[in-house]
Amino acid sequence: MKRIEKVKAAIAHKPTIEIPSCIHLDGDGLKKYSDLLFERYVKGSLLEKYQNGLLSRTHAMYYGMGNHVLTVSCPWWDWYDLPESYQEFDAPEELPKTIGQGSYEEFVKQIQSIRENTDAYILVTIWGSHFEKAYFARGIENFLADLAGEPEFAERLLNFIIHKNMVMLENIVNIPGIDGILLGSDWGSQKDLLMSPDIWRELIRPGEEREYKLIHDAGLDVWVHSCGDIQRIFPDLAEMGVDVLNPLQPECMDIERIKREFGDKIAFWGGISTQQILPYGTCEEVREETKRVAALLSQNGGYITAPSQEIQKDVPFENLCALIDTAKELAGVLE
């Protein structure tokens, strides 16, 4: 099977012998390890494709690491010239200005290069897309207070964000080559949701549903990233049609129970501890934990092997390679 076929089989909850994977590093992790990873995993025809300008260095590295999913950032929008009132506790009266960012020409080129030179699933990533976008404007403390004490303003701001998002998504979903779109907003802490489930359902869910429908109507998969313990809204996410959820943090959620109750409805990307086993375990412990989590979460399909967050610089290189090599073995990716 091609890598894209393994990912689509996982999303469709079809059991397969080979488990797809997608392992990423954060900015500091890339700064520390990208040269070593490139040297170790980019070889042969893949190296030639990079040298001939057919693939970016990052995409060549991640593909060489065995990733079945390659991600592309898209043109998006941001806040512009935020009024000082947005830093004050009381809810402001006006909505802020926005500005577009990024190049569609470069975006399309990246998609074409991946599609023509790999067999990977192409995922467009949009981090901080909704709830986070609101608190980037107001500050996290102010916006949480808005949700509780100024719900009319909070709803107005969130609706404005969704309106902007829908316009941008309409420009993106029909570009050939895209397989899925990830929307990111961290709704949880390590202990629970950052707001009550009722507030989430009243103010957050409606906008998310509009985005998911637009993506699904274009024939693409909906991926959602939300850190923390969001177990109380898992029934909602399943009902809303989320195809893949990331990062599924084992430090704050019972991944065995979640797989048992929702594994036939939602596919999971993540689950391997970045707070304990990867930074502090031995190479053998990393290998065994990777196998254990993958075996658990891939039962009857529905899993993409990955750590529960991007790899940071505190993870020893030997442990990182143990994770990558084990994931490649589980996926049947040969050198």
C-alpha positions in Angstrom: 0.0 0.0 0.0 1.1 3.6 -0.7 1.5 5.8 2.4 -1.6 7.8 1.5 -3.6 4.6 1.3 -2.5 3.5 4.7 -3.5 6.9 6.2 -6.9 6.8 4.5 -7.4 3.2 5.7 -6.7 4.3 9.3 -9.1 7.2 9.0 -11.7 4.8 7.7 -11.1 2.5 10.7 -10.0 -0.4 8.5 -7.6 -2.8 10.3 -4.3 -3.1 8.5 -1.1 -4.9 9.4 1.0 -1.7 8.8 0.3 1.4 10.9 1.0 4.8 9.4 3.0 7.4 11.3 3.6 11.1 11.4 6.3 12.4 13.8 7.1 16.2 14.0 9.6 18.3 15.9 9.0 21.8 17.3 11.1 24.8 16.4 13.8 24.1 19.1 13.8 20.4 18.3 14.3 21.1 14.6 17.1 23.6 15.3 18.9 21.0 17.4 18.3 17.8 15.4 17.4 18.6 11.8 20.9 18.3 10.4 21.4 14.9 12.1 18.0 13.7 11.0 18.5 14.8 7.4 21.9 13.0 7.3 20.5 9.8 8.8 17.2 9.5 6.9 17.5 11.3 3.5 19.3 9.0 1.1 19.2 7.7 -2.5 16.5 9.0 -4.8 15.0 11.1 -2.0 18.3 12.9 -1.6 18.4 13.5 -5.3 14.9 14.9 -5.3 15.9 17.4 -2.7 19.2 18.3 -4.5 17.3 18.8 -7.7 14.8 21.2 -6.0 11.9 18.9 -6.3 11.3 18.7 -2.6 11.9 21.1 0.3 14.5 20.1 2.8 11.9 19.8 5.6 9.6 17.6 3.5 12.5 15.4 2.4 13.6 15.0 6.0 10.1 14.1 7.3 9.4 11.8 4.4 12.8 10.1 5.0 11.8 9.7 8.7 8.9 7.6 7.5 6.1 10.1 7.8 3.0 9.1 5.9 1.5 12.5 6.3 3.3 15.7 5.1 2.0 19.0 6.3 1.8 22.3 4.5 1.0 25.7 6.0 -1.5 27.8 4.0 -2.1 31.5 3.4 -4.2 32.7 6.3 -5.0 35.9 8.2 -4.0 37.6 11.5 -5.0 40.5 13.7 -3.6 43.9 12.6 -3.1 47.0 14.7 -5.1 45.7 17.7 -6.7 48.5 19.8 -5.3 49.1 23.3 -8.7 48.3 24.6 -8.2 44.7 23.8 -5.6 44.4 26.5 -8.0 45.8 29.1 -10.2 43.7 31.3 -13.5 45.1 30.2 -14.8 43.8 26.8 -14.1 46.3 24.0 -16.9 47.6 21.8 -15.2 47.4 18.4 -14.0 44.5 16.4 -10.3 44.6 15.4 -8.8 44.9 12.0 -7.3 41.9 10.1 -4.6 41.3 7.5 -3.9 38.5 5.1 -0.6 36.6 5.2 1.2 34.1 2.9 1.4 33.3 -0.8 -1.1 31.1 -2.6 1.4 30.6 -5.4 4.0 29.2 -3.0 1.3 27.2 -1.2 0.2 25.5 -4.4 3.8 24.8 -5.4 4.5 23.0 -2.1 1.4 20.8 -2.6 2.4 20.0 -6.2 5.9 19.1 -5.2 4.7 16.7 -2.5 2.1 15.1 -4.7 4.5 14.6 -7.7 7.5 13.3 -5.7 6.0 11.3 -2.8 3.1 9.0 -2.0 2.3 10.9 1.2 -1.1 12.1 2.5 -1.1 15.9 2.3 -2.5 17.7 5.3 -3.0 21.5 5.4 -2.4 22.8 8.9 -4.1 25.9 10.4 -3.0 26.4 14.0 -4.8 28.7 16.4 -7.8 28.8 14.1 -10.8 29.7 16.3 -10.8 29.9 20.1 -7.1 30.5 20.2 -7.5 33.3 17.6 -9.9 35.0 20.0 -7.6 34.9 23.0 -4.6 35.9 20.9 -6.5 39.2 20.5 -7.8 39.5 24.1 -5.3 37.6 26.1 -6.2 34.3 27.6 -7.3 35.7 31.0 -9.5 38.4 29.5 -11.1 36.1 26.9 -11.9 33.4 29.5 -13.6 36.1 31.5 -15.4 37.2 28.4 -16.8 33.7 27.9 -18.2 33.8 31.5 -19.1 37.5 32.0 -19.5 39.0 28.5 -20.9 36.1 26.4 -22.4 38.5 23.8 -19.1 40.1 23.0 -17.4 36.6 23.1 -19.9 35.3 20.6 -19.5 38.4 18.4 -15.8 38.0 18.3 -15.9 34.2 17.7 -18.5 34.7 14.9 -16.2 37.3 13.3 -13.3 34.8 13.4 -15.4 32.1 11.8 -16.6 34.4 9.1 -12.9 35.2 8.2 -12.0 31.5 8.4 -14.8 30.4 6.1 -13.7 32.9 3.4 -10.1 31.6 3.7 -11.2 27.9 3.7 -13.3 28.5 0.6 -10.1 29.6 -1.2 -8.2 26.5 -0.1 -10.5 23.4 -0.1 -10.7 23.1 -3.9 -7.0 23.3 -4.6 -6.0 20.0 -6.2 -3.8 17.6 -4.1 -5.1 18.3 -0.6 -6.3 15.3 1.4 -7.2 16.9 4.7 -7.3 20.1 6.8 -6.3 20.5 10.4 -7.9 23.1 12.6 -6.1 23.8 15.9 -7.5 25.3 19.1 -6.4 24.2 22.6 -9.6 23.8 24.6 -8.1 21.9 27.5 -5.7 22.1 30.4 -3.9 19.1 31.9 -6.9 18.8 34.3 -10.1 19.6 32.3 -11.6 21.9 29.7 -10.8 25.6 30.0 -14.5 26.4 30.0 -17.6 24.4 30.9 -19.0 22.0 28.3 -22.1 24.1 28.1 -20.2 27.2 27.2 -18.1 25.2 24.7 -21.3 23.9 23.1 -23.0 27.3 23.0 -20.1 29.5 21.8 -17.4 27.2 20.3 -19.2 24.3 18.7 -21.4 26.2 16.2 -18.5 27.8 14.4 -16.5 24.6 14.4 -19.4 22.7 12.8 -19.6 25.3 10.0 -15.9 24.8 9.2 -16.1 21.0 9.4 -19.1 20.9 7.0 -17.3 23.1 4.5 -14.2 20.8 4.6 -16.3 17.6 4.3 -18.4 19.0 1.5 -15.2 19.5 -0.5 -14.4 15.8 0.1 -11.6 16.4 2.6 -10.9 14.9 6.0 -11.3 17.1 9.2 -8.3 16.9 11.6 -8.6 18.7 14.9 -5.7 19.6 17.3 -6.6 20.4 20.9 -4.2 19.9 23.7 -5.2 18.9 27.2 -8.0 17.0 28.8 -11.0 17.4 26.5 -12.7 14.1 27.4 -16.0 15.8 28.3 -16.6 16.9 24.7 -15.5 13.7 23.0 -19.2 12.8 22.3 -19.6 16.2 20.6 -16.5 15.8 18.4 -17.7 12.3 17.3 -21.2 13.7 16.6 -19.7 16.6 14.6 -17.7 14.3 12.3 -14.1 14.9 13.4 -12.1 12.3 11.4 -8.7 12.6 13.2 -7.9 14.0 16.7 -4.5 15.1 17.9 -2.5 14.9 20.2 -4.4 12.6 22.7 -2.2 13.3 25.7 -1.7 10.2 27.9 -0.5 12.4 30.8 -4.0 13.7 31.3 -6.4 11.3 29.6 -7.1 7.6 29.8 -6.2 6.6 26.2 -7.3 3.0 26.7 -10.8 4.1 27.7 -11.0 6.7 25.0 -10.0 4.1 22.4 -12.7 1.7 23.7 -15.5 4.3 23.7 -14.6 6.4 20.6 -12.1 4.4 18.6 -14.7 3.4 16.1 -15.8 7.0 15.5 -12.6 9.1 15.6 -9.0 8.2 14.5 -6.2 9.3 16.7 -2.8 10.9 15.9 -0.5 10.9 19.0 -0.7 9.2 22.3 3.0 8.5 23.1 4.2 10.5 26.1 6.4 13.5 25.5 6.5 14.4 29.2 7.9 11.2 30.5 9.0 8.3 28.3 10.6 10.2 25.4 12.8 12.6 27.4 13.5 10.4 30.4 13.2 6.8 29.2 15.8 4.5 27.7 15.9 3.6 24.0 14.4 0.2 24.8 11.6 1.8 26.9 10.8 4.2 24.0 10.6 1.3 21.6 8.4 -0.8 23.9 6.1 2.1 24.7 5.8 3.0 21.0 4.8 -0.6 20.2 2.4 -0.7 23.2 0.5 2.5 22.3 0.4 1.6 18.6 -1.0 -1.8 19.3 -3.6 -0.4 21.6 -4.8 2.5 19.5 -4.6 0.7 16.1 -7.1 -2.0 17.0 -9.6 -2.1 14.2 -7.8 0.7 12.5 -8.0 4.4 13.5 -4.4 5.3 14.5 -1.4 7.2 13.2 1.7 6.6 15.3 3.1 9.8 16.9 4.1 11.4 20.2 1.5 13.4 22.1 3.2 16.7 21.2 5.9 17.8 18.8 9.4 16.6 19.8 11.2 19.2 21.8 15.0 19.6 22.4 14.8 17.8 25.8 14.3 14.4 24.0 17.7 12.7 23.5 18.6 12.1 19.9 18.9 8.3 20.5 15.4 8.2 21.9 14.1 10.2 18.9 15.7 7.7 16.5 14.3 4.8 18.6 10.8 6.3 18.1 11.3 6.9 14.4 12.8 3.6 13.7 10.1 1.7 15.6 7.3 3.7 13.9 8.9 2.8 10.5 9.0 -0.9 11.4 5.3 -0.8 12.4 4.5 1.0 9.2 6.5 -1.4 7.0 8.6 1.5 5.6 11.8 0.0 4.3 15.1 1.9 3.9 
